[in-house]
Amino acid sequence: MPNIHLTEPMQKYVRAQIESGAYANLSEVVRAGLRMLMEKDGARQFYALKADLEQAAALAEKGDFAEFDARAFEPDAFDR
């Protein structure tokens, strides 16, 4: 894995976290930070999807939608 460069304030923070016993080493601190970023990205995707769904629902309530034709979309699904 690549080396990382931390600013002096970041280095102090990491040292304090390790000295406090919150983390055993730099790798644990970096993994915790990456987990937080991954969770944040997941939340961002969730709220973007929620906004899209709310917009679609508002348009549908106004009557601004097209009927979905399942047979035209997937004709093979109905050939039984």
Secondary structure as UniProt FT lines:
FT   HELIX           8..19
FT   TURN            20..21
FT   HELIX           26..61
FT   TURN            62..63
FT   HELIX           70..73
FT   HELIX           75..78
//
